[in-house]
Amino acid sequence: MKTALIIGSGPAGLMAAETLSAAGFSVTVAEAKPSVGRKFLMAGKSGLNLTKDEDLSKFQAAFDPASWMTPIVAEFSPTDVADWAKGLRQEVFTGSSLRVFPKAMKASPLLRAWMGRLNAQGVQLQTRWRWVDWKDGFVFDTPEGSQTNSPDVCILALGGASWARLGSDGAWAEILKAKNIEVTPFKPANMGVIVNWSPHMERHFGAPVKGVVLKSGKLTHKGEFVISARGLEGGGIYAVSKALWDNQPLTVDLMPDWEATKIFARMKQQPVKQSLANRLRKALRLDPAKIALLQEFARPLPEGMELAKLIKSLPMKYDGPRPMDEAISTAGGVAQSALTDGLMFKDHPGVYAVGEMLDWEAPTGGYLINACLATGRWAAQDAIKRGV
Ligand SMILES: Cc1cc2nc3c(=O)[nH]c(=O)nc-3n(C[C@H](O)[C@H](O)[C@H](O)COP(=O)(O)OP(=O)(O)OC[C@H]3O[C@@H](n4cnc5c(N)ncnc54)[C@H](O)[C@@H]3O)c2cc1C
């Protein structure tokens, strides 16, 4: 029986384990933490967005570099992900903006069912096994001391470099660099930005700002974001975060469905003796969070057409990105040039890298988990085809 070692028990590693064990490999999953899939479980806290129910070509175009992920997500597409979840008896539904979630919303029922399947397929799990070196074999620090494993196939699935407390600390980059493997420096993707708010904003912390258009650099996104104590975060901000990382100015259109002329005309109908905040609320139905943002970023507010233009394009001054450890995902990682099309290291036959540790990025919306699952499966299938 051929042996396979999977290092890392996130969605990418577990999918590699599922595929190889189904093909008859004797599979061991080694995980540094005391339990599996901690980031996956965290992802489920606010609703596990497994994939996006959109046209495949649109789905493929969301990745950067799109060309790398195109064939891989075609092999394990949004439809396949939904079917796979259903196969684990997890019903899914498509929510707003085509995002697909398990009905349970959380990740734990799915992970439990998945681990049950892996167990039934004979997958061995070694927790508290931390991969620390790559010499003649794969060297681990374990509670029983140092262990070296020399499998026929090894799939590295160690995740990116954010939320280190959940396991993915990016420390693996040094092990790979020592092997002369090209690793692109990490940077946060899908990250929030810092805003040093005035005390007036405190009562809006946690407020969602919905139905807006955000613009930064060449990026435009219609959606929503959240005002937090630390700054701005949420899907809309993450969608333009690539430009924010380059410190590009950020603007928000608070009323994308109205022209400035219509805003101006409606405001003009309001008696000027009322406070400006009241007029904004009555004439435009702007909610308190949007009015607070206007006042925070553009006080003293102008009147007339100048005000209408500001509502259409309010500059939101920020003080740089939030720390990388808070990012939903990270860009950078194992360079595409280091790998074959099958995700095997060109200079290390039988050793693969999958998931977020690869140098690709995508917005939130289900792209991340779908691609992690797809790369795990893709590499495992390559190993099966090679018949190592
Ligand atoms: C708060 C939050 C919410 C998210 N929500 C979503 C969402 O709804 N939808 C979505 O698509 N994506 C979401 N993501 C992103 C998604 O969770 C990740 O992209 C995905 O988990 C990456 O999968 P992976 O298997 O590549 O790595 P990971 O899930 O990070 O797993 C890597 C594993 O490797 C282990 N490991 C690391 N180093 C070692 C070592 N040296 N030795 C042994 N083991 C090691 C880690 O402990 C970890 O268990 C979210 C992320 C966060 C932080």
The ligand as an SDF file (V2000), in Angstrom:
LIG
                    3D

 53 58  0  0  0  0  0  0  0  0999 V2000
  -12.6950   34.6870   10.3630 C   0  0  0  0  0  0  0  0  0  0  0  0
  -12.5610   33.9830    9.0340 C   0  0  0  0  0  0  0  0  0  0  0  0
  -13.7040   33.7400    8.2820 C   0  0  0  0  0  0  0  0  0  0  0  0
  -13.5690   33.1040    7.0340 C   0  0  0  0  0  0  0  0  0  0  0  0
  -14.7070   32.8360    6.3390 N   0  0  0  0  0  0  0  0  0  0  0  0
  -14.6060   32.2230    5.1310 C   0  0  0  0  0  0  0  0  0  0  0  0
  -15.7800   31.8720    4.4030 C   0  0  0  0  0  0  0  0  0  0  0  0
  -16.9200   32.0280    4.8990 O   0  0  0  0  0  0  0  0  0  0  0  0
  -15.6210   31.3400    3.1570 N   0  0  0  0  0  0  0  0  0  0  0  0
  -14.3720   31.1180    2.6080 C   0  0  0  0  0  0  0  0  0  0  0  0
  -14.2980   30.6720    1.4600 O   0  0  0  0  0  0  0  0  0  0  0  0
  -13.2590   31.3690    3.3090 N   0  0  0  0  0  0  0  0  0  0  0  0
  -13.3430   31.9080    4.5520 C   0  0  0  0  0  0  0  0  0  0  0  0
  -12.2060   32.1520    5.2760 N   0  0  0  0  0  0  0  0  0  0  0  0
  -10.9090   31.7360    4.7110 C   0  0  0  0  0  0  0  0  0  0  0  0
  -10.6990   30.2090    4.8210 C   0  0  0  0  0  0  0  0  0  0  0  0
  -11.0270   29.7840    6.1390 O   0  0  0  0  0  0  0  0  0  0  0  0
   -9.2500   29.8410    4.4910 C   0  0  0  0  0  0  0  0  0  0  0  0
   -8.9120   30.3700    3.2250 O   0  0  0  0  0  0  0  0  0  0  0  0
   -9.0760   28.3200    4.4960 C   0  0  0  0  0  0  0  0  0  0  0  0
   -9.3430   27.7770    5.7750 O   0  0  0  0  0  0  0  0  0  0  0  0
   -7.6590   27.9310    4.0800 C   0  0  0  0  0  0  0  0  0  0  0  0
   -7.6200   26.5360    4.0220 O   0  0  0  0  0  0  0  0  0  0  0  0
   -6.2520   25.7340    4.0400 P   0  0  0  0  0  0  0  0  0  0  0  0
   -6.6240   24.2940    4.1490 O   0  0  0  0  0  0  0  0  0  0  0  0
   -5.3890   26.1560    2.9240 O   0  0  0  0  0  0  0  0  0  0  0  0
   -5.5090   26.2180    5.3710 O   0  0  0  0  0  0  0  0  0  0  0  0
   -6.0090   26.3080    6.8870 P   0  0  0  0  0  0  0  0  0  0  0  0
   -7.4670   26.1660    7.0010 O   0  0  0  0  0  0  0  0  0  0  0  0
   -5.3650   27.5190    7.4230 O   0  0  0  0  0  0  0  0  0  0  0  0
   -5.3500   25.0040    7.5420 O   0  0  0  0  0  0  0  0  0  0  0  0
   -3.9550   24.8650    7.6560 C   0  0  0  0  0  0  0  0  0  0  0  0
   -3.6710   23.8680    8.7730 C   0  0  0  0  0  0  0  0  0  0  0  0
   -2.2620   23.6120    8.8220 O   0  0  0  0  0  0  0  0  0  0  0  0
   -1.8610   23.5410   10.1720 C   0  0  0  0  0  0  0  0  0  0  0  0
   -0.4380   23.8450   10.2690 N   0  0  0  0  0  0  0  0  0  0  0  0
    0.1760   25.0280   10.0320 C   0  0  0  0  0  0  0  0  0  0  0  0
    1.4930   24.9230   10.2370 N   0  0  0  0  0  0  0  0  0  0  0  0
    1.7250   23.6300   10.6090 C   0  0  0  0  0  0  0  0  0  0  0  0
    2.9110   22.8780   10.9200 C   0  0  0  0  0  0  0  0  0  0  0  0
    4.1260   23.4470   10.9130 N   0  0  0  0  0  0  0  0  0  0  0  0
    2.7880   21.5650   11.2300 N   0  0  0  0  0  0  0  0  0  0  0  0
    1.5700   20.9500   11.2230 C   0  0  0  0  0  0  0  0  0  0  0  0
    0.4050   21.6140   10.9380 N   0  0  0  0  0  0  0  0  0  0  0  0
    0.4960   22.9340   10.6300 C   0  0  0  0  0  0  0  0  0  0  0  0
   -2.7300   24.5860   10.8600 C   0  0  0  0  0  0  0  0  0  0  0  0
   -2.8020   24.3700   12.2450 O   0  0  0  0  0  0  0  0  0  0  0  0
   -4.0610   24.4200   10.1440 C   0  0  0  0  0  0  0  0  0  0  0  0
   -4.9000   23.5000   10.7990 O   0  0  0  0  0  0  0  0  0  0  0  0
  -12.2910   32.7440    6.5380 C   0  0  0  0  0  0  0  0  0  0  0  0
  -11.1570   32.9870    7.3000 C   0  0  0  0  0  0  0  0  0  0  0  0
  -11.2830   33.6040    8.5550 C   0  0  0  0  0  0  0  0  0  0  0  0
  -10.0340   33.8510    9.3670 C   0  0  0  0  0  0  0  0  0  0  0  0
  1  2  1  0
  2  3  1  0
  2 52  2  0
  3  4  2  0
  4  5  1  0
  4 50  1  0
  5  6  2  0
  6  7  1  0
  6 13  1  0
  7  8  2  0
  7  9  1  0
  9 10  1  0
 10 11  2  0
 10 12  1  0
 12 13  2  0
 13 14  1  0
 14 15  1  0
 14 50  1  0
 15 16  1  0
 16 17  1  0
 16 18  1  0
 18 19  1  0
 18 20  1  0
 20 21  1  0
 20 22  1  0
 22 23  1  0
 23 24  1  0
 24 25  2  0
 24 26  1  0
 24 27  1  0
 27 28  1  0
 28 29  2  0
 28 30  1  0
 28 31  1  0
 31 32  1  0
 32 33  1  0
 33 34  1  0
 33 48  1  0
 34 35  1  0
 35 36  1  0
 35 46  1  0
 36 37  1  0
 36 45  1  0
 37 38  2  0
 38 39  1  0
 39 40  1  0
 39 45  2  0
 40 41  1  0
 40 42  2  0
 42 43  1  0
 43 44  2  0
 44 45  1  0
 46 47  1  0
 46 48  1  0
 48 49  1  0
 50 51  2  0
 51 52  1  0
 52 53  1  0
M  END
$$$$
